[in-house]
Amino acid sequence: MVRKELFGEFGADFFRSYIDPLRLVAEMDGVLLFRAGSQVAKERLTQQVQHRLEARLRAYEPRVSATQILLEHEIPDDVRALAHARIEEARPQPVAAPMQAQSFLFDTFCQDGSNQRAYAVAQMIASGDGEAFPVWLLHSAPGYGKTHLLTAIAREAAVRTPDRKVLMMTGQEYLEQFQSALHKKRDSSAFKEMVRAPDLLLIDDFHRICGKKATEEEAFDTIYELTRRGGQVVLAANHGAAGIEGLDDVLRARLKGAASCEILEPDAPLRRRILDMRLQHHARLTPGFSVASDALDMIAERVHGSGRDLDGALSQLLIEWKISGGIQVTLEAAANALQPQLSEAAERRITVQLVQKVVARSHNMSVQQLLERTRRHSIARPRQIAMFLACRMTHASLPDIGARFGGFDHTTVMYARDRVAALVDQDPAFRAEVETIARAIRREP
């Protein structure tokens, strides 16, 4: 009740930054001991919140005499040990924990060549061995494991390097909290202190910040300040630096100087391993749930795309299992239950990202190079071919294709499509080149 009142008194931005992380540890000799997350938070809470906290607590519990706001190491050892013991006793069983807490670990991340480099770098950062790259950009299409790796980094860093202050937030949270600080109080100092205080800052869906000039400039100032004093920043986005839509060109150039890794679409063997891992998780939550091995093989072969697509398929099979009275889901039952998803998957197997990957490979360049905003013929022509094939071989709209190529207008995509179509009609050698690439796209697993 007191937290709700303080939220109304201090506002959402200040509350999230300082009051929300505050934890009641124990009562000792009539004094309530609270733990703050950082020295900055402790100072702000002591100066601005403590007297209001005490007054509001006494309104509900007159016996409260005083409060103390301490850092972890300032709490008496015997009190801290007792508090931790009681927390362990009261902690729910693992099966009751949310999916993210249970499954977003390094141990549950399925690896192969499509994500091995990203996994290795993530482990280095979590263990504190990644000083060589103060800023790391992890990028892929949605659902390929970026959030999984960022969460695993945050959790592992807290265990292996407990002295490091770690903060993980989404790009949307960063955007909302910064804009709230500007619009409501015209003062972003509390927000800046919060995001610049950690030693390791992780921002998921970083692309959500881009295109909002003041917010992206503040984000890059934060990255500079944090890395200048020896901290580390991990960013996750749907595209590499060259392909992030709306990013200021100067800031884009700065981001290109960061280390980066791309996670590619999982192939059938990796999708099968992901299904096994997800099935184990569902079986822990719902004892008895099982799916026939040949049904899982069928899903891995026919449901192309991300781990989220596989999660959706298993969730549908869980419904089928419950409806059938707990009987193992057979191949036939799975095919019937997943018919809409399987049909849709067959239709959308060829994606814009797949086209980009194959075209880039056929021209001996990276996808990042293909997405560079340049008129150099060596890059512009392959990009036009990729746009042409994306128009012909996928169900993506012209605006969507333009966005996936780094924010081009739909008229640019139309020009590329028509230009390549004309060249295909006029030049047999060029037509053969494009057809070869198209066949490679269709063969791509």
SVG drawing of the C-alpha trace seen along z (x, -y; Angstrom):
<svg xmlns="http://www.w3.org/2000/svg" viewBox="-11 -21 52 63">
<polyline fill="none" stroke="black" stroke-width="0.4" points="0.0,0.0 2.9,-2.4 4.6,-1.6 1.4,-2.5 1.2,-5.8 4.8,-6.6 4.3,-5.8 1.5,-8.5 3.6,-11.0 6.9,-10.7 5.8,-9.6 6.5,-6.6 10.0,-7.5 11.5,-8.2 9.6,-5.3 11.0,-2.8 14.5,-4.1 14.8,-4.3 11.8,-3.1 10.8,0.0 14.2,1.8 14.1,1.0 13.8,4.2 12.7,4.7 15.3,6.9 14.4,7.2 13.2,5.5 15.9,5.1 15.3,3.4 12.2,1.7 14.1,0.3 13.1,1.5 16.2,2.2 15.9,1.6 18.4,2.5 19.2,0.1 20.8,1.3 23.5,-1.3 25.2,-4.2 23.4,-6.7 20.1,-5.2 20.8,-5.2 21.7,-8.9 18.6,-9.8 16.3,-7.7 17.9,-9.0 17.5,-12.6 14.1,-12.5 12.1,-9.4 13.1,-8.1 11.0,-10.6 8.0,-10.1 8.5,-6.3 8.5,-6.4 5.5,-8.6 3.4,-6.4 4.5,-3.2 3.5,-4.6 0.0,-5.4 -0.5,-1.6 1.8,-0.3 2.2,-2.8 4.9,-0.6 7.4,-1.6 10.0,-3.8 12.5,-4.4 13.9,-3.1 17.4,-2.6 18.4,-2.4 21.6,-0.4 23.7,1.2 24.2,4.9 27.6,4.9 26.3,2.5 23.6,5.0 24.9,6.9 26.1,10.3 23.8,12.2 20.7,10.3 21.7,10.8 22.2,14.5 18.9,15.0 17.1,13.0 18.6,15.0 17.7,18.3 14.1,17.2 14.0,16.1 15.3,19.6 12.6,21.3 9.8,19.1 11.0,19.4 8.5,21.3 9.5,24.6 11.2,24.2 8.2,25.6 6.2,22.5 8.7,20.0 8.0,18.1 9.2,19.5 11.9,16.8 13.5,17.5 13.5,21.2 14.6,21.4 16.6,18.3 20.0,19.7 23.2,20.6 22.5,24.3 19.2,24.1 20.5,22.3 20.7,24.7 23.8,24.0 25.1,24.7 27.0,22.8 24.2,20.3 24.7,18.9 27.9,20.3 29.9,17.1 27.2,15.1 27.0,17.7 30.7,17.7 30.9,13.9 27.9,13.8 29.7,16.3 32.8,14.1 30.9,11.0 29.0,12.8 32.2,14.1 33.9,10.7 36.4,11.7 35.0,9.5 36.9,6.2 38.2,6.2 34.7,5.2 33.2,2.6 30.1,2.4 28.6,5.5 25.7,5.5 23.8,8.8 21.4,8.8 19.0,11.2 15.4,11.5 12.8,11.7 12.7,14.9 16.2,16.2 17.5,16.1 18.7,12.5 16.5,12.1 17.6,15.5 21.3,14.6 20.9,11.2 18.9,12.7 21.5,15.4 24.3,12.9 22.6,10.9 21.8,13.9 25.3,15.5 27.1,12.2 25.2,11.7 26.4,15.1 30.0,15.2 30.9,11.5 28.6,10.3 30.6,7.1 29.5,5.9 26.3,3.8 24.1,5.2 21.1,3.5 18.9,5.1 16.1,3.2 14.2,3.2 14.5,0.4 10.8,-0.3 11.4,-0.7 14.4,-3.0 12.3,-5.1 9.3,-5.4 11.3,-6.2 13.5,-8.8 10.6,-10.5 8.6,-10.5 11.5,-12.2 11.6,-14.9 7.9,-15.5 6.8,-15.4 9.6,-17.0 11.8,-18.5 14.7,-16.8 16.3,-13.6 19.0,-13.5 17.5,-10.7 17.1,-8.6 20.7,-9.3 22.0,-8.3 20.1,-5.0 21.3,-3.9 24.9,-5.1 25.4,-3.6 25.8,0.1 29.0,1.7 27.1,3.8 24.1,2.4 22.0,4.6 19.4,3.1 17.1,5.5 15.2,4.4 17.5,1.5 16.0,0.6 12.9,-0.7 15.0,-3.6 16.1,-4.6 14.3,-7.2 13.5,-9.2 16.3,-11.8 16.6,-12.9 16.3,-9.4 18.9,-7.8 21.3,-10.7 20.8,-10.1 21.4,-6.4 24.7,-7.0 25.7,-9.5 25.0,-6.8 27.0,-4.3 30.0,-6.7 29.9,-7.6 29.5,-4.1 32.3,-2.7 34.6,-5.6 34.7,-4.6 35.3,-1.0 31.8,0.4 30.3,2.6 27.2,2.3 25.3,5.1 22.7,4.2 20.3,6.5 18.5,5.4 16.7,6.8 19.4,5.6 23.0,4.8 24.3,1.2 23.9,0.7 20.3,1.9 18.7,0.3 15.9,-1.9 15.7,-5.5 19.2,-5.7 21.0,-9.0 23.9,-8.5 26.5,-9.9 25.3,-7.6 25.1,-4.7 28.8,-5.3 29.7,-5.1 27.7,-1.9 29.5,-0.3 32.7,-0.6 31.2,1.8 31.8,5.6 28.8,7.4 27.4,10.9 24.5,12.1 22.3,15.1 21.0,16.8 17.8,18.8 18.1,22.3 18.2,25.3 16.1,28.4 18.6,30.3 18.8,27.2 15.0,26.7 14.7,30.4 17.0,29.8 15.1,26.6 11.8,28.6 13.4,31.2 14.4,28.4 11.0,26.7 9.2,30.0 11.2,30.7 10.2,27.3 6.5,27.9 6.7,31.4 8.1,29.9 5.2,27.5 2.6,30.1 3.7,33.6 2.8,36.3 2.8,34.1 4.5,36.0 4.8,35.8 5.8,38.7 9.3,38.4 8.2,38.6 5.8,35.7 8.6,33.6 10.7,34.5 7.8,33.4 7.5,30.0 11.3,29.5 11.2,30.1 8.1,28.2 7.9,25.2 10.7,22.9 11.5,19.7 12.2,18.8 12.0,20.4 8.8,18.6 7.2,20.5 8.3,23.7 6.9,22.6 3.6,21.8 3.5,25.3 4.2,27.0 1.6,24.8 -1.0,26.0 0.0,29.6 -0.3,29.1 -3.9,28.1 -4.4,31.2 -2.9,33.3 -5.3,31.9 -8.3,32.3 -7.4,36.0 -7.2,36.8 -3.5,36.9 -2.7,39.3 0.7,38.9 0.4,36.6 0.9,38.8 2.2,37.7 -1.4,37.8 -2.8,35.8 0.0,33.2 -0.5,32.8 -4.2,32.2 -3.7,29.8 -1.1,27.8 -2.6,27.8 -3.0,24.0 0.5,23.4 2.0,26.0 0.2,24.4 1.3,21.0 4.8,22.2 5.0,23.7 3.8,20.4 6.2,18.2 9.3,20.5 11.2,18.1 11.8,14.9 13.3,11.5 16.2,12.4 16.8,15.7 16.9,13.9 19.4,11.3 21.6,14.1 21.8,16.1 22.2,13.0 25.0,11.7 26.7,15.1 26.5,15.4 28.3,12.0 30.9,12.8 29.8,10.2 28.1,10.1 24.5,9.2 25.7,6.1 27.5,5.0 24.5,5.7 22.4,3.4 24.9,0.5 23.2,-2.7 25.6,-3.4 25.3,-3.8 28.5,-1.9 27.7,0.5 29.3,3.4 26.8,3.2 23.8,1.4 23.3,4.0 23.3,7.0 20.9,5.1 18.6,4.5 18.7,8.2 17.8,9.0 14.9,6.6 13.7,8.0 13.8,11.6 12.1,10.6 9.3,9.1 9.0,12.3 9.6,15.0 8.1,13.7 4.8,12.4 6.3,9.3 4.8,5.9 6.9,3.3 7.1,1.1 8.1,4.1 10.8,5.1 12.1,1.5 12.2,1.5 14.1,4.8 16.7,3.3 17.4,0.6 14.5,-1.9 14.2,-2.4 11.0,-3.9 8.7,-1.5 9.3,-3.5 13.0,-2.5 12.0,1.1 9.7,0.7 12.5,-0.9 14.9,2.0 12.3,4.6 11.5,3.0 15.2,2.3 16.3,5.9 13.2,7.2 14.3,5.2 17.8,6.5 16.6,10.1 14.7,9.6 17.6,7.9 20.6,9.9 20.6,13.7 23.8,13.9 22.3,11.7 19.0,13.7 21.0,16.9 22.8,15.3 19.4,14.3 17.9,17.7 20.9,19.4 20.4,17.3 16.7,18.1 17.4,21.8 19.9,21.5 17.2,19.7 14.7,22.5 17.3,25.2 18.3,23.3 17.2,25.4"/>
</svg>
